[in-house]
């Protein structure tokens, strides 16, 4: 169940919100005048979400490359790499 807090709690109960975010590894949703306004989360959770987003983008690009024929056989890549390493 998500935690939903009024915006005044950011000022008045910051430590409690911070501890919740770190302990539960969940964002806290902040309302302003009764309407959703922000999501507050730990840096660790933010970095994981951004990393996941970057991974999905890279996978999507790879799928598009494969579908359009922009690929190189793994054996060719290995051979070229060996040639570059050995001079």
Protein Blocks (a to p, Z undefined) as FASTA:
>chain_A
ZZdddfklmmmmmmmmmmmmmmnopacdddeehiafbdcddfklmmmmmmmmmmmmmmmm
mmmmmmnopacdfklmmmmmmmmmnZZ
